[in-house]
Amino acid sequence: MLYEITAPTVDLIQETARAAGAVGARMTGGGFGGSVIALVEAGSADEVLAACVRAAQAAGHPVPTAFVAHAGDGARRLDD
């Protein structure tokens, strides 16, 4: 790591999400550690989240707060 701007909790969640099957996971934001965004296959969000919660609790960290977002259609021209 070049800058080491995350926090141990964020690092643990990112690593756990990848180990639990996330296609990718990374820190986003910053400030006091940031957040983790993970890209997962459809239908596996609950499993990845459960693994992250277990890992955080086992390490004595607070239970992470999470929400699932779904990709939209993307940018496109809107005709009047």
JOBELLIN-V270304 format. One line per field, one symbol per residue. ss: DSSP state (~ for helix, > for strand, _ for the rest). A space follows every 50 residues. Layout:
ss->???
This chain:
ss->_______~~~~~~~~~~~~____>>>>>______>>>>>_____~~~~~~ ~~~~~~~~______________________
